[in-house]
Amino acid sequence: MGKTTDRRTIAQCVPSLAVTEGAGVTVHRSIGTPALHHLDPFLMLDYFNSDRPDEYIAGFPEHPHRGFNTFTYMLDGCMQHGDSMGNTGNLGPGDAQWMKAGSGVIHSEMPRQEDGLLRGFQLWVNLPAVEKMSPPAYQEVAAEDIPEVVREGVRVRVLLGEYADQQGPVQDAHTEVVYLDVTLSPGVSFDYDGIAEGATVFVYLFEGAAAVAGEHLAQHQLAVLAEGTVVNVTAGGSAARFLLVAGQPIGEPIVQQGPFVMNTHGEIKQAMSDYHHGRLVQERRITPSEDQS
Ligand code: FE
């Protein structure tokens, strides 16, 4: 039970870096930067947060992925998704989307708005070697299907994994990902001991001020947490909102080239060759042009 010594302290603090992605979208990247290339099993975390259309309107036109999963969580605004599996979907405020790229997907992610705030997260979760070339899959989750636990100044939206007997709508079969969106009222403390031993754990603060195990965390900083049994976050003088994410490390070599994440350089060469020869997508349901990336 949450003795002070069991609290997970901050092992590493990673500031996010503004980078330009897609056709010219400004994102704040924490995992996937020189300070933190990967955080096994996580490959990338982007936070997009802008009310300036010139920072997002160009969107993410058709581009490929192979070898991992993406999880997109919209906070504000609307994005439209279309992919080579034949899926089309609209992501609105509070909606989420899990996509297993597996052997290969070509998709587009475009803003469905001309102005206003566009805000959300995209997390890349690696796949073990045996799954990298498996068939792609897609799951869209409407905001109302995401369980919300509200009590004593704490609101938790359970997107993946489990919290207070609530099961998230997405289950990750390989790395047991836990993904919680937590809002705390000013001064309120939050404890969570439901994370499995050996898991990689991080907290990303995106509203307000908070301390992790008593240590101040600045906004847009990702805190990698040390071993322990309890995640402890306390809001400061204003309400705090953060992602709490965990997953089991895969422990395999990672070779990444842009949107392809495999285990060896040979597999990356293969992915690039497959893409350039129109063989990345094994079962095409729509025919996006492959000359954009
Ligand atoms: Fe993508």
Residues whose N, C-alpha, C, O or C-beta is under 5 A from the ligand:
A	BS01	FE	none
